[in-house]
Amino acid sequence: MDNNWTKIISTSDSIKAEMIKGFLTENEIETFLLNKKDSSYHFGEVEIYVQAENALKAKHLINSNNLL
């Protein structure tokens, strides 16, 4: 991963993370998820990253649509 990616959210809810990723993709914001959850015990976080120049727009879209 290069330095142009910024973490905008970290959540333990992987379904919510996928929904947010899909929403951002629909709004033409390239997104990727980094799953840090333990596969056996299902604890940990899923992190959502966007390009640095899209971070403010992505956070605004998420907050204004009550996705958290």
C-alpha positions in Angstrom: 0.0 0.0 0.0 1.4 3.4 -0.9 1.2 6.6 1.1 -1.8 8.0 -0.9 -4.3 5.8 1.0 -5.9 7.1 4.2 -7.8 5.1 6.8 -11.2 6.7 7.3 -13.0 4.1 9.4 -12.2 1.1 11.6 -15.1 -1.1 12.7 -15.7 -4.5 14.1 -18.8 -4.9 11.9 -17.6 -6.4 8.6 -21.1 -6.3 7.1 -21.3 -2.5 7.8 -17.8 -2.1 6.3 -18.9 -3.8 3.1 -22.0 -1.6 2.9 -19.9 1.5 3.4 -17.4 0.3 0.7 -20.3 -0.3 -1.7 -21.8 3.1 -1.0 -18.5 4.9 -1.5 -17.9 3.0 -4.7 -21.3 4.0 -6.0 -20.2 7.6 -5.3 -17.0 7.1 -7.4 -14.6 6.9 -4.5 -12.1 4.1 -4.8 -12.1 2.1 -1.6 -10.4 -1.0 -0.1 -10.9 -2.9 3.1 -8.2 -4.3 5.3 -9.6 -7.1 7.4 -7.8 -7.5 10.6 -10.3 -9.8 12.1 -9.2 -13.1 13.6 -10.8 -15.9 11.4 -11.2 -18.3 14.3 -12.6 -16.0 17.0 -14.0 -13.2 15.0 -12.6 -10.3 17.0 -10.7 -7.4 15.6 -11.4 -4.6 13.1 -12.0 -4.0 9.5 -10.4 -0.8 8.2 -11.7 1.2 5.3 -9.2 3.1 3.2 -9.6 5.7 0.5 -7.2 7.8 -1.6 -6.0 10.8 0.6 -7.6 13.4 -1.7 -11.0 11.7 -1.2 -10.9 11.3 2.6 -12.9 14.4 3.5 -15.5 13.7 0.8 -15.9 10.1 1.9 -16.2 11.0 5.6 -18.8 13.7 4.7 -20.8 11.2 2.6 -20.7 8.6 5.4 -21.7 11.1 8.1 -24.4 12.8 6.1 -26.0 9.4 5.3 -25.8 8.1 8.9 -23.8 5.0 7.9 -22.0 4.7 11.2 
